[in-house]
C-alpha cells in the first residue's frame, strides 16, 4: 500500500541565493496533496557559499521539517548519501527528488502520487521539465534559451529510436491528458529534475563511476522491476531556467553523453541503455509546430550534430557539474 506520508530529497551545491524560493515553493505545492510531508532532506556537497545558513533561515521562517546532511563534493556522492539516509530512516515513505533551483507546479506532487495510486507496477513517476525564459534576456540569448528548450516545450516532438511500445502499456487504459496514445512512441526514461519513487526502500544507490541519477536508475529499475515500472507524468511540471550559453549547454550534454556511455559499459545494462536512444520526429514537428519554432528545431539539430561529433573527441571533466556562476532561477 502506498504510504500516506512522503519525504523530499534535494542535493544542494552553492544554492544560497535560490534555496529559500525552492523551499517556499515546496511548501505551497504540499498544500495541493492530501498526503503529509514528513521530512525534507537536503544534502550539501562541496558548497563554498552559505547554503547551510540560508537553509536554517528558511526552515525557521517557513516552519518546514528539514534535515541537513552533507557529503563529499560531487552530485553522485550527494544522491547516494540522500538515498542511504532515506532508506535508513524513512524506508516505506514515498520519496520525491527535486533540485534546489527547481520550481514545481502547484499540482505536480498530486499528479505523480495519483499515478502511483492507480498503477501498482510503477516504481518511479517522473515529472516534466518546462522552461521559464527570463524576459529581460537580450534577444539572442532568448532565442538560444528557447532553442535549447524545444524538446520540453514540445514533448511529442522527441520519440524513441526503437519500438518501445511495451514500455508504455499503461497508456492504453490510462491515457494522459494531451498525450493519449502518442505516449507509445515517447521516451522510456525519466528526467532527473523531478521524480517520485514508491518507497525509499525499493531504490538502489548509484553504481560507482556513473554520473547522474536518472540515466542509471532508469535501466536499474527496468532490470529489477520490469519494463512497466517507470512512467513520465507530463502534467507534473517542474519549471527551470534554461541554458542560454552554448558553452554551458555543451558541458551539460557532454556530461549526459559521458554518463550514457558509462552505464552502457556495464554489461548487465548495455541493452537497456541502448533502448533509451531518442530522435526528433520531423513529421510531427512539420505538422504541429509553428514555423518560427521549426526553424529553431533545425538550428537545434545542427547544434546537436556538432556537439555529438565533438563529444567523441573530448575527455570528460568532473568540473562539468559545477559552474563559476549559477544562473538565476
N, C-alpha and C positions, 0 to 999 in steps of 0.2 A: 504494500500500500504506500502511496506517495505521502511523504511527511507533510504536516500542516505548518512546518517551520522551514525556513531556508537561511542559508548563510551566503555572504558575498566575499569572494577573494579578489584582491586587487594588488598587482605589483606596482611599485612606485619608484621612479627614478627621477630625481630633480623636479618634483611636481609642486613645489612650494606655491607657485602662482596659480595653479589650477585645481588643487585638491579640494579646496572648500566648495567650489562650484560643483565638482563631481559628487561630493557627499551630500550637498544640498539637493542636487538632482535625484540622488538615490532615495532620499527621504520622501520627496514628492512622488516618485514612482511607486514606492512601497504602499502608499495610500490607495492605489488602484487595485491592489490584490487582497483577497481575503486571508492570505497566508501571513504568518508572522515572521518578521525579520529577527532572527536570533542573534546574529553577530556579523560584523564587517571585519574581515581580517586583512590588514594591509601589510605588505612586506616591502620594507625599504631596502634597496640594494645599491650600494656604492654611491649614495647621494652626496653631493658636495654643497648643497644648499640646505635650508632649514625646513625640509619637508616634514620632519617629525614634529617640529614646533607648530607648523601650520595644521597638522592633523590634530594635535592636542587642543588647539584653539577651536577648531571646527567641532570636535567631539563635545566640548563643553557648551558651545553655542547652540548646536543642533540637537543635543541630548540623544546621540546615537550610540548604540553598543559597539564600540570599536576596540579591537585589539591590534596593537602594532608589534610585528615581529621583524626580524632582519635576516639577511642572507649575505653571502659574499657577492661581490659585483657580478652582474650578468642576469639576463632575463630568465634563462633556464633554471639557474640557481633559485631565483625568486619563486618561480612557478612550482618547482619541486618542494621548496620549503612550505609554500602555501598548501599544496595538496597533502603533504605529510601532516601538517598541523590539523587540517580539516578532517582527515581520516581518523586521527587520534582523538579529537575532542568532539567532533560532530559527524560521526560515521554514517548516520542514517538520514541526515538532513539533505534537502535539495541544495545543490551547490550552484551558485551563479558566479561566473567570472566576467569581470569587466575591467576596463582600463581607467587609470586615474585622470585621463584627459577626455574621457567619453561622456556623452550626454544621452540618456535614454529617453525614448518617447514615454509618455505618461502611462501607457498601457503595455509596454514591452514585456515586462515581467509576467503580467497576467496572461498574455498570449502564449508565452513559452510554457508556463505552467499548465495551461489548458491542453497543449499538445501532449505533455507528459501524462496528464489525467486521462486523455482519450486513448492513448496508444501505449500499452504495457511494453511493447517491444522496443520503444525508444529509450536509449540511454542518454543521448545528448540532443538538445534542440539548440540550433544556432540562431542568432539574431541577424538582421540585415543592416549593414552599414550604409548610411546616407550622408552625402557631403553637405556641409554648410560653408559656402564660399563667402568670405568677408566682402562686403560691398565696397569697402574703401581700398581694395587692392587696385593697382594700376591695371588697365585693360589687358595687357599682355599676360600678366600673372593670372588674371581671372580666367582667361582663355586656357592657359595651361592647367589651372586647377580643375576646370570643367573637363578638359580632355582626359586628365588622369582619373576622373571620377565617373566616366561614362558607363562603365560596367555596373556601377552601383545605381546610377540613375535609371538605367535600362537593364534590369537583371535578366530579362528574357533574350537579350542580345548576345549572351555568352552561354554556350551549350557544351555538353560533354563531347569529347572527341570520339568516344566509343558508345556502343549501345549499352546504356546503364539503366534501362527501364526497371529492371528487377530491384534496383536500389530505392526506387520511388513508388513501390507498390501501394503505399498508404494513400497516395493521391487519388486512386481510383474511387474509393468510398468516402474520402475526406478531402476534397479539393480545396485549395487555398484561395481566398478572395483575390481576384485579379490575376491569378496564375493558372488555376484549373489544371487541365490535363497536360499543359505545356511543361509542368514540373517533371514529366518523364524525361525530358531532354536536358534538364539543368544539372548544375554541378552536384557532386556527391559528397563534397566536403563542407565543413562549416568554417566561419570566419573567426579569427582569434579575438576580435574586438569585444564580442559579446556571445557567451554561450551558457547553457544551463544543463547541468547533469542531474540525473535522477537521485543519485546518492554519492556522497564523497567516497564511500567505501568501494564503489564499483570502478574507480579510476586508478590508473597506474601513474607512477612518476615517469617523467620523460627519460628515455634512454640516454646514457652518456654519449655526447657528441652531436645530438640533434640540437637545433637552434630554437625552434618555436613550438608552441603547444598544439596549434591547430593541425599542422602538417602531420606530426607524429600521432597524435591522439585519433585522428581520422582513421588511419589504417589500423592502429591498435584496436580500436573499437570494432571495426568490421571483422578483424581476425578473431576477436574474443567472443563477440555477441552476434555476429551475422550482419548481412548486408542491409537489413532493415532497421538498424539501430541508431541512425542519425537522420535528422530532418532539419532543414532550414525553415524557420518561420519568417516569411517575407514581410509580415506586418509587425514583427517585433523589431522596431527600428532603433538603431543607435547612431547618433549624429557625431560627426568628426570634422575637423578642419583638414581638407585635402592638401596634398603636396602642390606647391606651385613653383618648385625648383627642379630643374632637370637633374641636377646633381643629387639632390636628396632622393628623388624618385629612383634614380639608378641604384643608389645604395640600398633602398628598401627592397627592390626586386632582385638585386644581386643576393641579398640575404635570403629571400624566399627561394630563389633558384638553388642556392647552396644547400638549403635545408631539404629541398625535394631530392637532390642528389644524395645527400647523406642518408635519408630514410630509404631511398630506393636501393642503396648499397647494403641494407640489412636484408639478407636472403629471404626471411620469412614475410617481408612486407613488399618486396620488389614488384610483384604483380599487382597488388592493391594500389601501390603508389602510381604505377603506370596508368591505372584506370582513373586517376584524378585529373588527367590532362583535359583541357578545355580549348575551345576555339570560338571565334566570333561567328555568329550566324548572320551572314550578309544578306540572306533572303529576308530575314526578319527586319534587319536594320533598314534596308532599302524600302520596305513596305510600311514600316511603322514609325520611323524616326524622322523628325523634321530635317530639312535639307542642311541647315547650319550645323546640326549635330552629326549628320552623315559625313560632312567634310571633316569634322573633328575626329570621327571614328577612323577615317582614312589616315589622318595625321598620327593618331594613336597607334595604329597598326604599323606605320613606318617606324615610330619611336621604338616599339617593342621588338621589331625585327633587328634594328641596330643594337639594342640592348642585349638581346639574346645572343647575338654574334659576339659582342664584347665579353659577356659573361663567361663564355667558353675559353677566353684567353686572359682572364684576370683572376688573381688569387683573392680569396675571401679574407677579410679582416674583421676581428671581433669588434672593432670600433664602429662598424656599420650600424650597430644597435644604438649608438649614442651620438648625439648631435651637440655641437658647441652652443647652439642657441635653440631652445624649443620654441616652435611656433605657437602663437596664441590660439586657444580653442574658442 
